[in-house]
Structure formats: structure tokens, C-alpha cells
Amino acid sequence: MRKTPFQRVFSVVQVAIMCHVTRQTILRWIPKYGLPAYNTQQGMDIKILEADLRAFAERLRVYVDWDAVDDEG
């Protein structure tokens, strides 16, 4: 059996903290700049995968403070 590597998942608020922008900015980046995001709980809870955020940040040269939030929430 192949083991899947652990992937961190962030909320919109966590990504905003990490990028030093507002929650509203992150919500704009999703449709405007193609930041991949996934709805959970019938669209009420938007999550962003670490790999997607890394690729987005590299593509648009967005600063991300990866240590700004903990893994707990």
C-alpha cells in the first residue's frame, strides 16, 4: 500500500494571516487570480491546500509566512 504524504489544509483566515492581507483579499484572489479553493460544508467553509497555495504564491510572487499559523486551526 502506498502512503500518501501529509498535506496541510488552510482556512481563508489562515491564508490571509500568512499572506499579510485581509480575508476579503483572499476571497478575491480565488476567482480573479485562480487561487484554487475547495468548499466544504455546503459552501460555508472554504479551504486551501498547501500545495495549491505554494504554486499560487510562486506564480504570482506572493509572500507567504508559513510559520504565521499553527497546524491546529
Biopython code that builds the backbone (N, CA, C, O; Angstrom):
import numpy as np
from Bio.PDB.StructureBuilder import StructureBuilder

atoms = [
    (1, "MET", "N", (0.839, -1.185, 0.000)),
    (1, "MET", "CA", (0.000, 0.000, 0.000)),
    (1, "MET", "C", (0.884, 1.248, 0.000)),
    (1, "MET", "O", (1.846, 1.345, 0.761)),
    (2, "ARG", "N", (0.545, 2.179, -0.849)),
    (2, "ARG", "CA", (1.321, 3.407, -0.961)),
    (2, "ARG", "C", (0.829, 4.432, 0.064)),
    (2, "ARG", "O", (-0.375, 4.645, 0.211)),
    (3, "LYS", "N", (1.746, 5.044, 0.750)),
    (3, "LYS", "CA", (1.414, 6.025, 1.775)),
    (3, "LYS", "C", (1.293, 7.414, 1.157)),
    (3, "LYS", "O", (2.159, 7.838, 0.392)),
    (4, "THR", "N", (0.220, 8.117, 1.491)),
    (4, "THR", "CA", (0.004, 9.472, 0.991)),
    (4, "THR", "C", (0.679, 10.464, 1.920)),
    (4, "THR", "O", (0.486, 10.397, 3.134)),
    (5, "PRO", "N", (1.468, 11.385, 1.376)),
    (5, "PRO", "CA", (2.129, 12.372, 2.245)),
    (5, "PRO", "C", (1.100, 13.322, 2.861)),
    (5, "PRO", "O", (0.064, 13.613, 2.263)),
    (6, "PHE", "N", (1.406, 13.791, 4.054)),
    (6, "PHE", "CA", (0.542, 14.727, 4.755)),
    (6, "PHE", "C", (0.518, 16.060, 4.019)),
    (6, "PHE", "O", (1.563, 16.582, 3.630)),
    (7, "GLN", "N", (-0.657, 16.595, 3.836)),
    (7, "GLN", "CA", (-0.799, 17.902, 3.199)),
    (7, "GLN", "C", (-1.598, 18.821, 4.122)),
    (7, "GLN", "O", (-2.713, 18.495, 4.528)),
    (8, "ARG", "N", (-1.023, 19.948, 4.438)),
    (8, "ARG", "CA", (-1.742, 20.897, 5.290)),
    (8, "ARG", "C", (-2.870, 21.549, 4.499)),
    (8, "ARG", "O", (-2.766, 21.779, 3.294)),
    (9, "VAL", "N", (-3.940, 21.836, 5.213)),
    (9, "VAL", "CA", (-5.105, 22.497, 4.639)),
    (9, "VAL", "C", (-5.369, 23.741, 5.474)),
    (9, "VAL", "O", (-5.381, 23.676, 6.703)),
    (10, "PHE", "N", (-5.582, 24.879, 4.806)),
    (10, "PHE", "CA", (-5.746, 26.146, 5.498)),
    (10, "PHE", "C", (-7.114, 26.747, 5.230)),
    (10, "PHE", "O", (-7.708, 26.532, 4.173)),
    (11, "SER", "N", (-7.601, 27.498, 6.196)),
    (11, "SER", "CA", (-8.822, 28.274, 6.017)),
    (11, "SER", "C", (-8.466, 29.590, 5.321)),
    (11, "SER", "O", (-7.292, 29.942, 5.207)),
    (12, "VAL", "N", (-9.475, 30.299, 4.866)),
    (12, "VAL", "CA", (-9.265, 31.603, 4.239)),
    (12, "VAL", "C", (-8.614, 32.559, 5.244)),
    (12, "VAL", "O", (-7.719, 33.323, 4.883)),
    (13, "VAL", "N", (-9.055, 32.518, 6.481)),
    (13, "VAL", "CA", (-8.490, 33.396, 7.513)),
    (13, "VAL", "C", (-7.013, 33.078, 7.738)),
    (13, "VAL", "O", (-6.198, 33.992, 7.865)),
    (14, "GLN", "N", (-6.662, 31.799, 7.788)),
    (14, "GLN", "CA", (-5.258, 31.422, 7.974)),
    (14, "GLN", "C", (-4.401, 31.915, 6.812)),
    (14, "GLN", "O", (-3.311, 32.447, 7.025)),
    (15, "VAL", "N", (-4.886, 31.740, 5.590)),
    (15, "VAL", "CA", (-4.122, 32.191, 4.421)),
    (15, "VAL", "C", (-3.970, 33.712, 4.437)),
    (15, "VAL", "O", (-2.915, 34.237, 4.081)),
    (16, "ALA", "N", (-5.014, 34.411, 4.848)),
    (16, "ALA", "CA", (-4.926, 35.873, 4.959)),
    (16, "ALA", "C", (-3.843, 36.280, 5.953)),
    (16, "ALA", "O", (-3.061, 37.193, 5.684)),
    (17, "ILE", "N", (-3.797, 35.616, 7.079)),
    (17, "ILE", "CA", (-2.767, 35.896, 8.089)),
    (17, "ILE", "C", (-1.377, 35.609, 7.516)),
    (17, "ILE", "O", (-0.449, 36.400, 7.687)),
    (18, "MET", "N", (-1.249, 34.484, 6.843)),
    (18, "MET", "CA", (0.047, 34.082, 6.300)),
    (18, "MET", "C", (0.541, 35.020, 5.199)),
    (18, "MET", "O", (1.746, 35.216, 5.042)),
    (19, "CYS", "N", (-0.394, 35.603, 4.436)),
    (19, "CYS", "CA", (-0.022, 36.486, 3.332)),
    (19, "CYS", "C", (-0.063, 37.962, 3.733)),
    (19, "CYS", "O", (0.228, 38.839, 2.919)),
    (20, "HIS", "N", (-0.424, 38.233, 4.986)),
    (20, "HIS", "CA", (-0.500, 39.603, 5.493)),
    (20, "HIS", "C", (-1.473, 40.462, 4.685)),
    (20, "HIS", "O", (-1.186, 41.611, 4.349)),
    (21, "VAL", "N", (-2.635, 39.868, 4.382)),
    (21, "VAL", "CA", (-3.711, 40.574, 3.686)),
    (21, "VAL", "C", (-5.023, 40.282, 4.415)),
    (21, "VAL", "O", (-5.038, 39.545, 5.401)),
    (22, "THR", "N", (-6.111, 40.855, 3.935)),
    (22, "THR", "CA", (-7.408, 40.617, 4.560)),
    (22, "THR", "C", (-8.059, 39.352, 4.015)),
    (22, "THR", "O", (-7.668, 38.815, 2.979)),
    (23, "ARG", "N", (-9.055, 38.902, 4.745)),
    (23, "ARG", "CA", (-9.861, 37.755, 4.317)),
    (23, "ARG", "C", (-10.513, 38.065, 2.967)),
    (23, "ARG", "O", (-10.581, 37.200, 2.094)),
    (24, "GLN", "N", (-10.985, 39.286, 2.800)),
    (24, "GLN", "CA", (-11.634, 39.686, 1.560)),
    (24, "GLN", "C", (-10.668, 39.617, 0.369)),
    (24, "GLN", "O", (-11.072, 39.278, -0.743)),
    (25, "THR", "N", (-9.405, 39.937, 0.606)),
    (25, "THR", "CA", (-8.409, 39.838, -0.461)),
    (25, "THR", "C", (-8.260, 38.394, -0.917)),
    (25, "THR", "O", (-8.219, 38.125, -2.117)),
    (26, "ILE", "N", (-8.179, 37.475, 0.017)),
    (26, "ILE", "CA", (-8.066, 36.051, -0.345)),
    (26, "ILE", "C", (-9.296, 35.628, -1.144)),
    (26, "ILE", "O", (-9.166, 34.934, -2.153)),
    (27, "LEU", "N", (-10.476, 36.033, -0.710)),
    (27, "LEU", "CA", (-11.702, 35.684, -1.431)),
    (27, "LEU", "C", (-11.711, 36.269, -2.842)),
    (27, "LEU", "O", (-12.287, 35.665, -3.747)),
    (28, "ARG", "N", (-11.094, 37.418, -3.049)),
    (28, "ARG", "CA", (-10.966, 37.997, -4.392)),
    (28, "ARG", "C", (-9.951, 37.234, -5.237)),
    (28, "ARG", "O", (-10.150, 37.045, -6.437)),
    (29, "TRP", "N", (-8.852, 36.792, -4.600)),
    (29, "TRP", "CA", (-7.816, 36.064, -5.340)),
    (29, "TRP", "C", (-8.349, 34.764, -5.946)),
    (29, "TRP", "O", (-7.855, 34.318, -6.982)),
    (30, "ILE", "N", (-9.332, 34.165, -5.323)),
    (30, "ILE", "CA", (-9.850, 32.876, -5.798)),
    (30, "ILE", "C", (-10.381, 33.002, -7.225)),
    (30, "ILE", "O", (-9.895, 32.287, -8.102)),
    (31, "PRO", "N", (-11.353, 33.873, -7.502)),
    (31, "PRO", "CA", (-11.817, 33.966, -8.898)),
    (31, "PRO", "C", (-10.919, 34.826, -9.795)),
    (31, "PRO", "O", (-10.752, 34.521, -10.975)),
    (32, "LYS", "N", (-10.345, 35.892, -9.245)),
    (32, "LYS", "CA", (-9.601, 36.851, -10.071)),
    (32, "LYS", "C", (-8.253, 36.317, -10.534)),
    (32, "LYS", "O", (-7.874, 36.511, -11.689)),
    (33, "TYR", "N", (-7.523, 35.643, -9.642)),
    (33, "TYR", "CA", (-6.176, 35.157, -9.964)),
    (33, "TYR", "C", (-6.060, 33.639, -9.967)),
    (33, "TYR", "O", (-4.971, 33.100, -10.159)),
    (34, "GLY", "N", (-7.175, 32.948, -9.755)),
    (34, "GLY", "CA", (-7.168, 31.492, -9.861)),
    (34, "GLY", "C", (-6.564, 30.761, -8.684)),
    (34, "GLY", "O", (-6.015, 29.672, -8.850)),
    (35, "LEU", "N", (-6.655, 31.343, -7.484)),
    (35, "LEU", "CA", (-6.201, 30.606, -6.301)),
    (35, "LEU", "C", (-7.154, 29.434, -6.083)),
    (35, "LEU", "O", (-8.337, 29.645, -5.818)),
    (36, "PRO", "N", (-6.653, 28.197, -6.193)),
    (36, "PRO", "CA", (-7.540, 27.044, -6.008)),
    (36, "PRO", "C", (-8.072, 26.983, -4.573)),
    (36, "PRO", "O", (-7.319, 27.137, -3.611)),
    (37, "ALA", "N", (-9.365, 26.759, -4.453)),
    (37, "ALA", "CA", (-10.006, 26.671, -3.145)),
    (37, "ALA", "C", (-11.135, 25.660, -3.242)),
    (37, "ALA", "O", (-11.697, 25.436, -4.314)),
    (38, "TYR", "N", (-11.458, 25.052, -2.109)),
    (38, "TYR", "CA", (-12.444, 23.985, -2.083)),
    (38, "TYR", "C", (-13.488, 24.278, -1.027)),
    (38, "TYR", "O", (-13.169, 24.635, 0.107)),
    (39, "ASN", "N", (-14.751, 24.118, -1.423)),
    (39, "ASN", "CA", (-15.853, 24.325, -0.485)),
    (39, "ASN", "C", (-16.121, 23.050, 0.300)),
    (39, "ASN", "O", (-16.120, 21.950, -0.254)),
    (40, "THR", "N", (-16.347, 23.213, 1.578)),
    (40, "THR", "CA", (-16.799, 22.116, 2.421)),
    (40, "THR", "C", (-18.073, 22.594, 3.105)),
    (40, "THR", "O", (-18.396, 23.780, 3.038)),
    (41, "GLN", "N", (-18.776, 21.728, 3.739)),
    (41, "GLN", "CA", (-19.996, 22.079, 4.474)),
    (41, "GLN", "C", (-20.928, 22.930, 3.627)),
    (41, "GLN", "O", (-21.343, 24.010, 4.046)),
    (42, "GLN", "N", (-21.256, 22.444, 2.440)),
    (42, "GLN", "CA", (-22.198, 23.099, 1.531)),
    (42, "GLN", "C", (-21.794, 24.539, 1.216)),
    (42, "GLN", "O", (-22.640, 25.432, 1.178)),
    (43, "GLY", "N", (-20.509, 24.758, 0.992)),
    (43, "GLY", "CA", (-20.026, 26.059, 0.573)),
    (43, "GLY", "C", (-19.803, 27.056, 1.683)),
    (43, "GLY", "O", (-19.466, 28.209, 1.414)),
    (44, "MET", "N", (-19.981, 26.646, 2.913)),
    (44, "MET", "CA", (-19.845, 27.577, 4.030)),
    (44, "MET", "C", (-18.439, 27.638, 4.600)),
    (44, "MET", "O", (-18.135, 28.505, 5.418)),
    (45, "ASP", "N", (-17.590, 26.732, 4.176)),
    (45, "ASP", "CA", (-16.243, 26.663, 4.732)),
    (45, "ASP", "C", (-15.252, 26.432, 3.591)),
    (45, "ASP", "O", (-15.171, 25.325, 3.060)),
    (46, "ILE", "N", (-14.511, 27.448, 3.215)),
    (46, "ILE", "CA", (-13.582, 27.372, 2.088)),
    (46, "ILE", "C", (-12.205, 26.989, 2.607)),
    (46, "ILE", "O", (-11.712, 27.586, 3.564)),
    (47, "LYS", "N", (-11.578, 25.992, 1.979)),
    (47, "LYS", "CA", (-10.256, 25.518, 2.369)),
    (47, "LYS", "C", (-9.302, 25.617, 1.192)),
    (47, "LYS", "O", (-9.704, 25.520, 0.033)),
    (48, "ILE", "N", (-8.025, 25.813, 1.516)),
    (48, "ILE", "CA", (-6.973, 25.942, 0.515)),
    (48, "ILE", "C", (-5.854, 24.975, 0.874)),
    (48, "ILE", "O", (-5.353, 24.986, 1.998)),
    (49, "LEU", "N", (-5.464, 24.140, -0.082)),
    (49, "LEU", "CA", (-4.405, 23.164, 0.148)),
    (49, "LEU", "C", (-3.038, 23.833, 0.091)),
    (49, "LEU", "O", (-2.822, 24.773, -0.674)),
    (50, "GLU", "N", (-2.124, 23.335, 0.911)),
    (50, "GLU", "CA", (-0.774, 23.892, 0.961)),
    (50, "GLU", "C", (-0.110, 23.886, -0.412)),
    (50, "GLU", "O", (0.492, 24.883, -0.811)),
    (51, "ALA", "N", (-0.210, 22.791, -1.130)),
    (51, "ALA", "CA", (0.434, 22.696, -2.449)),
    (51, "ALA", "C", (-0.130, 23.731, -3.414)),
    (51, "ALA", "O", (0.611, 24.320, -4.202)),
    (52, "ASP", "N", (-1.437, 23.953, -3.353)),
    (52, "ASP", "CA", (-2.061, 24.955, -4.219)),
    (52, "ASP", "C", (-1.603, 26.358, -3.851)),
    (52, "ASP", "O", (-1.339, 27.179, -4.730)),
    (53, "LEU", "N", (-1.508, 26.636, -2.547)),
    (53, "LEU", "CA", (-1.046, 27.954, -2.107)),
    (53, "LEU", "C", (0.412, 28.179, -2.505)),
    (53, "LEU", "O", (0.777, 29.276, -2.930)),
    (54, "ARG", "N", (1.244, 27.150, -2.370)),
    (54, "ARG", "CA", (2.653, 27.279, -2.769)),
    (54, "ARG", "C", (2.782, 27.600, -4.261)),
    (54, "ARG", "O", (3.548, 28.481, -4.650)),
    (55, "ALA", "N", (2.030, 26.882, -5.083)),
    (55, "ALA", "CA", (2.087, 27.107, -6.533)),
    (55, "ALA", "C", (1.570, 28.500, -6.887)),
    (55, "ALA", "O", (2.153, 29.190, -7.723)),
    (56, "PHE", "N", (0.481, 28.909, -6.252)),
    (56, "PHE", "CA", (-0.096, 30.233, -6.476)),
    (56, "PHE", "C", (0.895, 31.324, -6.081)),
    (56, "PHE", "O", (1.112, 32.277, -6.829)),
    (57, "ALA", "N", (1.491, 31.178, -4.905)),
    (57, "ALA", "CA", (2.430, 32.177, -4.394)),
    (57, "ALA", "C", (3.660, 32.283, -5.297)),
    (57, "ALA", "O", (4.171, 33.378, -5.531)),
    (58, "GLU", "N", (4.120, 31.160, -5.792)),
    (58, "GLU", "CA", (5.277, 31.177, -6.689)),
    (58, "GLU", "C", (4.919, 31.840, -8.021)),
    (58, "GLU", "O", (5.687, 32.645, -8.548)),
    (59, "ARG", "N", (3.767, 31.501, -8.550)),
    (59, "ARG", "CA", (3.337, 32.036, -9.846)),
    (59, "ARG", "C", (3.145, 33.549, -9.796)),
    (59, "ARG", "O", (3.533, 34.252, -10.729)),
    (60, "LEU", "N", (2.552, 34.055, -8.718)),
    (60, "LEU", "CA", (2.271, 35.488, -8.621)),
    (60, "LEU", "C", (3.237, 36.237, -7.714)),
    (60, "LEU", "O", (3.074, 37.432, -7.469)),
    (61, "ARG", "N", (4.241, 35.524, -7.219)),
    (61, "ARG", "CA", (5.254, 36.125, -6.339)),
    (61, "ARG", "C", (4.623, 36.780, -5.106)),
    (61, "ARG", "O", (4.911, 37.926, -4.761)),
    (62, "VAL", "N", (3.760, 36.009, -4.467)),
    (62, "VAL", "CA", (3.088, 36.454, -3.248)),
    (62, "VAL", "C", (3.879, 35.953, -2.048)),
    (62, "VAL", "O", (4.236, 34.777, -1.980)),
    (63, "TYR", "N", (4.151, 36.844, -1.107)),
    (63, "TYR", "CA", (4.852, 36.446, 0.117)),
    (63, "TYR", "C", (3.913, 35.634, 1.003)),
    (63, "TYR", "O", (2.763, 36.016, 1.221)),
    (64, "VAL", "N", (4.415, 34.509, 1.511)),
    (64, "VAL", "CA", (3.657, 33.684, 2.455)),
    (64, "VAL", "C", (4.546, 33.407, 3.658)),
    (64, "VAL", "O", (5.646, 32.876, 3.512)),
    (65, "ASP", "N", (4.074, 33.764, 4.837)),
    (65, "ASP", "CA", (4.762, 33.467, 6.092)),
    (65, "ASP", "C", (4.239, 32.128, 6.590)),
    (65, "ASP", "O", (3.230, 32.068, 7.292)),
    (66, "TRP", "N", (4.931, 31.058, 6.223)),
    (66, "TRP", "CA", (4.458, 29.693, 6.510)),
    (66, "TRP", "C", (4.400, 29.396, 7.997)),
    (66, "TRP", "O", (3.723, 28.451, 8.404)),
    (67, "ASP", "N", (5.083, 30.167, 8.811)),
    (67, "ASP", "CA", (5.080, 29.936, 10.258)),
    (67, "ASP", "C", (4.083, 30.822, 10.993)),
    (67, "ASP", "O", (4.032, 30.793, 12.223)),
    (68, "ALA", "N", (3.289, 31.609, 10.269)),
    (68, "ALA", "CA", (2.365, 32.550, 10.901)),
    (68, "ALA", "C", (1.185, 31.882, 11.587)),
    (68, "ALA", "O", (0.590, 32.457, 12.499)),
    (69, "VAL", "N", (0.844, 30.679, 11.161)),
    (69, "VAL", "CA", (-0.270, 29.947, 11.782)),
    (69, "VAL", "C", (0.211, 28.558, 12.167)),
    (69, "VAL", "O", (1.152, 28.021, 11.583)),
    (70, "ASP", "N", (-0.452, 27.994, 13.159)),
    (70, "ASP", "CA", (-0.093, 26.633, 13.563)),
    (70, "ASP", "C", (-0.957, 25.638, 12.804)),
    (70, "ASP", "O", (-1.897, 26.033, 12.114)),
    (71, "ASP", "N", (-0.652, 24.370, 12.924)),
    (71, "ASP", "CA", (-1.375, 23.313, 12.225)),
    (71, "ASP", "C", (-2.705, 22.964, 12.888)),
    (71, "ASP", "O", (-3.474, 22.165, 12.354)),
    (72, "GLU", "N", (-2.972, 23.548, 14.026)),
    (72, "GLU", "CA", (-4.175, 23.181, 14.767)),
    (72, "GLU", "C", (-5.414, 23.942, 14.332)),
    (72, "GLU", "O", (-6.526, 23.524, 14.657)),
    (73, "GLY", "N", (-5.267, 25.021, 13.623)),
    (73, "GLY", "CA", (-6.500, 25.641, 13.244)),
    (73, "GLY", "C", (-6.513, 27.022, 12.889)),
    (73, "GLY", "O", (-7.567, 27.566, 12.561)),
]
sb = StructureBuilder()
sb.init_structure("model")
sb.init_model(0)
sb.init_chain("A")
sb.init_seg("    ")
for serial, (resi, resn, name, xyz) in enumerate(atoms, 1):
    if name == "N":
        sb.init_residue(resn, " ", resi, " ")
    sb.init_atom(name, np.array(xyz, "f"), 0.0, 1.0, " ", f" {name:<3s}", serial, name[0])
structure = sb.get_structure()
